[in-house]
């Protein structure tokens, strides 16, 4: 649970007292906390979006090897000879493909969850990126 200090506007992952300034931490989802500035809500969205992405990537780390291992097991039982080699390499490839797809989808989902449609100005972003490249 994210908590916010009203004095210094820093965010914390729980607790009752801010470690920076000693102020009282407030739960942003209380009834009286809806008046927080936009940048605080954006930061909260960023934290929850990143957390979702991390969870999906952990799922990918488990799903890829599990599916690949299951197909390897089935290949060892069902095939022999040259077809066994093809089935084993296909099983490993399938496990890697599942891992990659879930990992990629998690990255895209974080961008969607965090940078909600209409709140991300592409023109300003491109101008900032061009200025950054020119500074190098």
Backbone as JSON Lines, residues from 0, in Angstrom:
{"i":0,"aa":"X","n":[0.84,-1.17,0.0],"ca":[0.0,0.0,0.0],"c":[0.89,1.24,0.0]}
{"i":1,"aa":"X","n":[0.59,2.17,-0.88],"ca":[1.34,3.41,-0.99],"c":[0.75,4.43,-0.02]}
{"i":2,"aa":"X","n":[1.62,5.13,0.7],"ca":[1.19,6.21,1.58],"c":[1.98,7.46,1.21]}
{"i":3,"aa":"X","n":[1.35,8.62,1.4],"ca":[1.93,9.88,0.96],"c":[2.07,10.84,2.14]}
{"i":4,"aa":"X","n":[3.21,11.51,2.19],"ca":[3.42,12.55,3.19],"c":[2.85,13.86,2.64]}
{"i":5,"aa":"X","n":[1.99,14.51,3.4],"ca":[1.37,15.75,2.93],"c":[2.33,16.94,3.01]}
{"i":6,"aa":"X","n":[3.35,16.85,3.83],"ca":[4.28,17.97,3.99],"c":[5.31,18.03,2.88]}
{"i":7,"aa":"X","n":[5.98,16.91,2.6],"ca":[7.05,16.93,1.59],"c":[6.66,16.21,0.3]}
{"i":8,"aa":"X","n":[5.45,15.64,0.22],"ca":[4.9,14.95,-0.95],"c":[5.73,13.75,-1.39]}
{"i":9,"aa":"X","n":[6.41,13.12,-0.46],"ca":[7.13,11.89,-0.8],"c":[6.2,10.7,-0.56]}
{"i":10,"aa":"X","n":[6.48,9.61,-1.27],"ca":[5.64,8.42,-1.15],"c":[6.42,7.32,-0.46]}
{"i":11,"aa":"X","n":[5.69,6.48,0.28],"ca":[6.29,5.4,1.03],"c":[5.44,4.16,0.87]}
{"i":12,"aa":"X","n":[6.03,3.01,1.06],"ca":[5.33,1.73,0.88],"c":[4.63,1.28,2.15]}
{"i":13,"aa":"X","n":[4.25,2.17,3.0],"ca":[3.56,1.83,4.24],"c":[4.12,2.64,5.39]}
{"i":14,"aa":"X","n":[3.63,2.36,6.58],"ca":[4.08,3.06,7.76],"c":[3.12,4.17,8.16]}
{"i":15,"aa":"X","n":[3.49,4.91,9.19],"ca":[2.64,6.0,9.67],"c":[3.36,7.34,9.7]}
{"i":16,"aa":"X","n":[4.7,7.32,9.7],"ca":[5.48,8.55,9.79],"c":[6.46,8.62,8.62]}
{"i":17,"aa":"X","n":[6.58,9.79,8.0],"ca":[7.51,10.0,6.89],"c":[8.94,9.98,7.42]}
{"i":18,"aa":"X","n":[9.81,9.23,6.76],"ca":[11.2,9.14,7.19],"c":[12.01,10.34,6.75]}
{"i":19,"aa":"X","n":[11.49,11.13,5.79],"ca":[12.2,12.31,5.33],"c":[11.99,13.51,6.25]}
{"i":20,"aa":"X","n":[10.72,13.81,6.55],"ca":[10.43,15.03,7.3],"c":[9.71,14.78,8.63]}
{"i":21,"aa":"X","n":[9.27,13.58,8.9],"ca":[8.59,13.28,10.14],"c":[7.09,13.54,10.11]}
{"i":22,"aa":"X","n":[6.54,13.9,8.94],"ca":[5.12,14.16,8.81],"c":[4.29,12.89,8.85]}
{"i":23,"aa":"X","n":[2.99,13.06,8.96],"ca":[2.06,11.93,9.01],"c":[1.8,11.44,7.58]}
{"i":24,"aa":"X","n":[1.85,10.13,7.39],"ca":[1.57,9.54,6.08],"c":[0.08,9.31,5.92]}
{"i":25,"aa":"X","n":[-0.43,9.58,4.71],"ca":[-1.85,9.47,4.42],"c":[-2.07,8.44,3.33]}
{"i":26,"aa":"X","n":[-3.09,7.64,3.51],"ca":[-3.48,6.68,2.48],"c":[-4.19,7.44,1.36]}
{"i":27,"aa":"X","n":[-3.72,7.33,0.1],"ca":[-4.32,8.12,-0.98],"c":[-5.73,7.68,-1.35]}
{"i":28,"aa":"X","n":[-6.17,6.55,-0.86],"ca":[-7.5,6.07,-1.22],"c":[-8.52,6.29,-0.1]}
{"i":29,"aa":"X","n":[-8.14,7.09,0.91],"ca":[-9.11,7.51,1.91],"c":[-10.09,8.51,1.28]}
{"i":30,"aa":"X","n":[-11.19,8.75,1.93],"ca":[-12.21,9.65,1.36],"c":[-11.73,11.09,1.27]}
{"i":31,"aa":"X","n":[-10.9,11.54,2.16],"ca":[-10.45,12.92,2.15],"c":[-9.18,13.18,1.37]}
{"i":32,"aa":"X","n":[-8.64,12.19,0.7],"ca":[-7.34,12.35,0.04],"c":[-7.46,12.55,-1.47]}
{"i":33,"aa":"X","n":[-8.62,12.84,-1.99],"ca":[-8.79,12.96,-3.43],"c":[-8.24,14.27,-3.99]}
{"i":34,"aa":"X","n":[-7.81,15.18,-3.16],"ca":[-7.34,16.49,-3.6],"c":[-5.84,16.53,-3.9]}
{"i":35,"aa":"X","n":[-5.17,15.38,-3.89],"ca":[-3.74,15.36,-4.17],"c":[-3.46,15.91,-5.57]}
{"i":36,"aa":"X","n":[-2.3,16.52,-5.78],"ca":[-1.95,17.03,-7.11],"c":[-1.79,15.9,-8.14]}
{"i":37,"aa":"X","n":[-1.88,16.28,-9.41],"ca":[-1.81,15.29,-10.49],"c":[-0.5,14.51,-10.49]}
{"i":38,"aa":"X","n":[0.61,15.18,-10.17],"ca":[1.9,14.48,-10.25],"c":[2.0,13.37,-9.2]}
{"i":39,"aa":"X","n":[1.32,13.51,-8.09],"ca":[1.33,12.44,-7.09],"c":[0.53,11.25,-7.6]}
{"i":40,"aa":"X","n":[-0.64,11.52,-8.2],"ca":[-1.43,10.43,-8.75],"c":[-0.69,9.73,-9.88]}
{"i":41,"aa":"X","n":[0.06,10.49,-10.69],"ca":[0.84,9.89,-11.77],"c":[1.92,8.97,-11.2]}
{"i":42,"aa":"X","n":[2.55,9.39,-10.1],"ca":[3.58,8.57,-9.49],"c":[2.99,7.3,-8.88]}
{"i":43,"aa":"X","n":[1.81,7.41,-8.29],"ca":[1.15,6.21,-7.75],"c":[0.82,5.24,-8.87]}
{"i":44,"aa":"X","n":[0.31,5.76,-9.99],"ca":[0.02,4.92,-11.14],"c":[1.28,4.25,-11.66]}
{"i":45,"aa":"X","n":[2.39,4.99,-11.66],"ca":[3.67,4.43,-12.09],"c":[4.09,3.27,-11.2]}
{"i":46,"aa":"X","n":[3.96,3.44,-9.89],"ca":[4.36,2.37,-8.98],"c":[3.51,1.12,-9.14]}
{"i":47,"aa":"X","n":[2.19,1.29,-9.24],"ca":[1.31,0.13,-9.4],"c":[1.5,-0.52,-10.76]}
{"i":48,"aa":"X","n":[1.73,0.28,-11.79],"ca":[1.99,-0.28,-13.12],"c":[3.27,-1.09,-13.15]}
{"i":49,"aa":"X","n":[4.31,-0.57,-12.52],"ca":[5.58,-1.3,-12.47],"c":[5.42,-2.6,-11.69]}
{"i":50,"aa":"X","n":[4.63,-2.57,-10.63],"ca":[4.4,-3.78,-9.84],"c":[3.68,-4.84,-10.67]}
{"i":51,"aa":"X","n":[2.67,-4.41,-11.44],"ca":[1.97,-5.36,-12.31],"c":[2.92,-5.98,-13.33]}
{"i":52,"aa":"X","n":[3.76,-5.14,-13.91],"ca":[4.72,-5.65,-14.89],"c":[5.69,-6.65,-14.3]}
{"i":53,"aa":"X","n":[6.15,-6.38,-13.08],"ca":[7.06,-7.33,-12.42],"c":[6.37,-8.66,-12.16]}
{"i":54,"aa":"X","n":[5.12,-8.62,-11.74],"ca":[4.39,-9.87,-11.49],"c":[4.21,-10.67,-12.77]}
{"i":55,"aa":"X","n":[3.88,-9.99,-13.86],"ca":[3.72,-10.71,-15.13],"c":[5.04,-11.3,-15.6]}
{"i":56,"aa":"X","n":[6.13,-10.6,-15.37],"ca":[7.44,-11.13,-15.79],"c":[7.85,-12.33,-14.95]}
{"i":57,"aa":"X","n":[7.48,-12.35,-13.68],"ca":[7.74,-13.53,-12.85],"c":[6.91,-14.7,-13.36]}
{"i":58,"aa":"X","n":[5.67,-14.44,-13.74],"ca":[4.83,-15.5,-14.33],"c":[5.49,-16.04,-15.59]}
{"i":59,"aa":"X","n":[6.05,-15.14,-16.4],"ca":[6.74,-15.58,-17.63],"c":[7.94,-16.46,-17.31]}
{"i":60,"aa":"X","n":[8.68,-16.11,-16.25],"ca":[9.85,-16.91,-15.87],"c":[9.46,-18.33,-15.47]}
{"i":61,"aa":"X","n":[8.25,-18.49,-14.93],"ca":[7.8,-19.82,-14.54],"c":[7.1,-20.55,-15.69]}
{"i":62,"aa":"X","n":[6.29,-19.83,-16.45],"ca":[5.49,-20.47,-17.5],"c":[6.34,-21.03,-18.64]}
{"i":63,"aa":"X","n":[7.35,-20.28,-19.08],"ca":[8.19,-20.74,-20.18],"c":[8.83,-22.09,-19.9]}
{"i":64,"aa":"X","n":[9.59,-22.24,-18.82],"ca":[10.2,-23.53,-18.53],"c":[9.19,-24.65,-18.24]}
{"i":65,"aa":"X","n":[8.06,-24.31,-17.61],"ca":[7.07,-25.35,-17.31],"c":[6.47,-25.9,-18.6]}
{"i":66,"aa":"X","n":[6.07,-25.01,-19.5],"ca":[5.49,-25.47,-20.77],"c":[6.54,-26.19,-21.6]}
{"i":67,"aa":"X","n":[7.74,-25.62,-21.68],"ca":[8.81,-26.29,-22.42],"c":[9.13,-27.66,-21.84]}
{"i":68,"aa":"X","n":[9.22,-27.77,-20.52],"ca":[9.49,-29.05,-19.87],"c":[8.39,-30.06,-20.08]}
{"i":69,"aa":"X","n":[7.14,-29.59,-20.07],"ca":[6.02,-30.51,-20.3],"c":[6.07,-31.07,-21.71]}
{"i":70,"aa":"X","n":[6.36,-30.21,-22.69],"ca":[6.46,-30.7,-24.06],"c":[7.69,-31.59,-24.26]}
{"i":71,"aa":"X","n":[8.78,-31.33,-23.57],"ca":[9.95,-32.21,-23.64],"c":[9.58,-33.6,-23.11]}
{"i":72,"aa":"X","n":[8.87,-33.61,-22.0],"ca":[8.44,-34.88,-21.42],"c":[7.55,-35.67,-22.39]}
{"i":73,"aa":"X","n":[6.6,-34.97,-23.0],"ca":[5.73,-35.63,-23.97],"c":[6.5,-36.1,-25.2]}
{"i":74,"aa":"X","n":[7.52,-35.32,-25.61],"ca":[8.33,-35.69,-26.77],"c":[9.13,-36.95,-26.5]}
{"i":75,"aa":"X","n":[9.67,-37.08,-25.3],"ca":[10.47,-38.26,-24.96],"c":[9.62,-39.53,-24.99]}
{"i":76,"aa":"X","n":[8.35,-39.4,-24.67],"ca":[7.46,-40.55,-24.65],"c":[6.96,-40.88,-26.06]}
{"i":77,"aa":"X","n":[6.69,-39.86,-26.86],"ca":[5.99,-40.07,-28.13],"c":[6.89,-40.27,-29.34]}
{"i":78,"aa":"X","n":[8.11,-39.76,-29.33],"ca":[8.94,-39.77,-30.54],"c":[10.22,-40.56,-30.31]}
{"i":79,"aa":"X","n":[10.86,-40.91,-31.45],"ca":[12.17,-41.56,-31.39],"c":[12.95,-41.18,-32.64]}
{"i":80,"aa":"X","n":[14.28,-41.33,-32.57],"ca":[15.12,-41.05,-33.72],"c":[15.23,-39.56,-34.03]}
{"i":81,"aa":"X","n":[15.21,-39.28,-35.34],"ca":[15.35,-37.89,-35.8],"c":[14.16,-37.04,-35.34]}
{"i":82,"aa":"X","n":[12.97,-37.62,-35.35],"ca":[11.79,-36.86,-34.94],"c":[11.88,-36.48,-33.45]}
{"i":83,"aa":"X","n":[12.58,-37.3,-32.66],"ca":[12.77,-36.95,-31.24],"c":[13.6,-35.67,-31.12]}
{"i":84,"aa":"X","n":[14.66,-35.58,-31.89],"ca":[15.5,-34.37,-31.86],"c":[14.73,-33.14,-32.29]}
{"i":85,"aa":"X","n":[13.93,-33.28,-33.34],"ca":[13.11,-32.16,-33.8],"c":[12.07,-31.77,-32.74]}
{"i":86,"aa":"X","n":[11.45,-32.77,-32.13],"ca":[10.44,-32.49,-31.1],"c":[11.06,-31.83,-29.88]}
{"i":87,"aa":"X","n":[12.26,-32.29,-29.47],"ca":[12.93,-31.68,-28.32],"c":[13.31,-30.23,-28.6]}
{"i":88,"aa":"X","n":[13.87,-29.98,-29.78],"ca":[14.24,-28.59,-30.1],"c":[12.99,-27.72,-30.25]}
{"i":89,"aa":"X","n":[11.92,-28.27,-30.77],"ca":[10.67,-27.52,-30.86],"c":[10.1,-27.22,-29.49]}
{"i":90,"aa":"X","n":[10.24,-28.16,-28.57],"ca":[9.74,-27.95,-27.2],"c":[10.51,-26.85,-26.5]}
{"i":91,"aa":"X","n":[11.83,-26.85,-26.65],"ca":[12.65,-25.79,-26.05],"c":[12.29,-24.45,-26.69]}
{"i":92,"aa":"X","n":[12.15,-24.45,-28.01],"ca":[11.77,-23.22,-28.72],"c":[10.41,-22.69,-28.26]}
{"i":93,"aa":"X","n":[9.47,-23.59,-28.05],"ca":[8.15,-23.18,-27.58],"c":[8.22,-22.56,-26.18]}
{"i":94,"aa":"X","n":[9.01,-23.15,-25.3],"ca":[9.18,-22.59,-23.96],"c":[9.79,-21.2,-24.01]}
{"i":95,"aa":"X","n":[10.81,-21.02,-24.85],"ca":[11.44,-19.71,-24.99],"c":[10.45,-18.71,-25.6]}
{"i":96,"aa":"X","n":[9.68,-19.15,-26.59],"ca":[8.69,-18.28,-27.22],"c":[7.62,-17.83,-26.23]}
{"i":97,"aa":"X","n":[7.14,-18.73,-25.41],"ca":[6.13,-18.36,-24.4],"c":[6.72,-17.38,-23.4]}
{"i":98,"aa":"X","n":[7.95,-17.64,-22.95],"ca":[8.59,-16.7,-22.04],"c":[8.71,-15.32,-22.67]}
{"i":99,"aa":"X","n":[9.19,-15.27,-23.91],"ca":[9.4,-13.99,-24.59],"c":[8.08,-13.25,-24.79]}
{"i":100,"aa":"X","n":[7.04,-13.96,-25.22],"ca":[5.75,-13.3,-25.47],"c":[5.17,-12.7,-24.19]}
{"i":101,"aa":"X","n":[5.17,-13.46,-23.1],"ca":[4.62,-12.93,-21.85],"c":[5.47,-11.77,-21.35]}
{"i":102,"aa":"X","n":[6.8,-11.88,-21.49],"ca":[7.7,-10.82,-21.06],"c":[7.44,-9.55,-21.88]}
{"i":103,"aa":"X","n":[7.28,-9.68,-23.18],"ca":[7.03,-8.54,-24.06],"c":[5.66,-7.91,-23.76]}
{"i":104,"aa":"X","n":[4.65,-8.76,-23.56],"ca":[3.31,-8.26,-23.24],"c":[3.32,-7.5,-21.92]}
{"i":105,"aa":"X","n":[4.09,-7.98,-20.96],"ca":[4.18,-7.28,-19.67],"c":[4.77,-5.89,-19.86]}
{"i":106,"aa":"X","n":[5.79,-5.77,-20.68],"ca":[6.37,-4.45,-20.95],"c":[5.39,-3.52,-21.62]}
{"i":107,"aa":"X","n":[4.64,-4.03,-22.58],"ca":[3.62,-3.2,-23.25],"c":[2.51,-2.82,-22.28]}
{"i":108,"aa":"X","n":[2.11,-3.74,-21.43],"ca":[1.03,-3.47,-20.49],"c":[1.42,-2.39,-19.5]}
{"i":109,"aa":"X","n":[2.68,-2.38,-19.06],"ca":[3.13,-1.34,-18.14],"c":[3.03,0.01,-18.81]}
{"i":110,"aa":"X","n":[3.41,0.09,-20.07],"ca":[3.3,1.37,-20.77],"c":[1.86,1.83,-20.88]}
{"i":111,"aa":"X","n":[0.95,0.89,-21.09],"ca":[-0.47,1.25,-21.19],"c":[-1.02,1.64,-19.83]}
{"i":112,"aa":"X","n":[-0.7,0.87,-18.79],"ca":[-1.23,1.16,-17.46],"c":[-0.68,2.47,-16.9]}
{"i":113,"aa":"X","n":[0.6,2.72,-17.17],"ca":[1.24,3.89,-16.57],"c":[0.96,5.14,-17.41]}
{"i":114,"aa":"X","n":[1.17,5.06,-18.69],"ca":[0.96,6.21,-19.56],"c":[-0.41,6.08,-20.22]}
{"i":115,"aa":"X","n":[-1.42,6.37,-19.45],"ca":[-2.78,6.2,-19.93],"c":[-3.03,7.04,-21.16]}
{"i":116,"aa":"X","n":[-3.89,6.54,-22.01],"ca":[-4.19,7.2,-23.27],"c":[-4.7,8.62,-23.01]}
{"i":117,"aa":"X","n":[-4.14,9.57,-23.75],"ca":[-4.56,10.95,-23.62],"c":[-3.75,11.75,-22.62]}
{"i":118,"aa":"X","n":[-2.97,11.1,-21.77],"ca":[-2.17,11.82,-20.79],"c":[-0.71,11.9,-21.19]}
{"i":119,"aa":"X","n":[-0.35,11.26,-22.27],"ca":[1.02,11.25,-22.73],"c":[1.08,12.06,-24.02]}
{"i":120,"aa":"X","n":[1.77,13.19,-23.99],"ca":[1.87,14.06,-25.14],"c":[3.06,13.63,-25.99]}
{"i":121,"aa":"X","n":[2.78,13.02,-27.13],"ca":[3.84,12.49,-27.97],"c":[4.71,13.6,-28.57]}
{"i":122,"aa":"X","n":[4.09,14.73,-28.89],"ca":[4.84,15.84,-29.49],"c":[5.88,16.37,-28.51]}
{"i":123,"aa":"X","n":[5.47,16.61,-27.26],"ca":[6.42,17.08,-26.24],"c":[7.51,16.05,-25.98]}
{"i":124,"aa":"X","n":[7.14,14.78,-26.01],"ca":[8.11,13.72,-25.79],"c":[9.17,13.72,-26.9]}
{"i":125,"aa":"X","n":[8.73,13.84,-28.16],"ca":[9.67,13.84,-29.27],"c":[10.59,15.06,-29.23]}
{"i":126,"aa":"X","n":[10.05,16.24,-28.88],"ca":[10.87,17.44,-28.77],"c":[11.93,17.26,-27.69]}
{"i":127,"aa":"X","n":[11.52,16.7,-26.56],"ca":[12.47,16.45,-25.46],"c":[13.54,15.45,-25.87]}
{"i":128,"aa":"X","n":[13.15,14.41,-26.61],"ca":[14.14,13.42,-27.05],"c":[15.13,14.03,-28.05]}
{"i":129,"aa":"X","n":[14.63,14.87,-28.96],"ca":[15.52,15.52,-29.94],"c":[16.51,16.43,-29.22]}
{"i":130,"aa":"X","n":[16.03,17.21,-28.24],"ca":[16.93,18.07,-27.48],"c":[17.97,17.25,-26.73]}
{"i":131,"aa":"X","n":[17.57,16.12,-26.21],"ca":[18.5,15.26,-25.47],"c":[19.57,14.69,-26.4]}
{"i":132,"aa":"X","n":[19.18,14.31,-27.6],"ca":[20.15,13.78,-28.56],"c":[21.11,14.86,-29.0]}
{"i":133,"aa":"X","n":[20.61,16.08,-29.21],"ca":[21.47,17.19,-29.65],"c":[22.49,17.57,-28.57]}
{"i":134,"aa":"X","n":[22.15,17.37,-27.3],"ca":[23.07,17.71,-26.22],"c":[24.27,16.78,-26.17]}
{"i":135,"aa":"X","n":[24.15,15.61,-26.71],"ca":[25.26,14.64,-26.68],"c":[26.25,15.0,-27.69]}
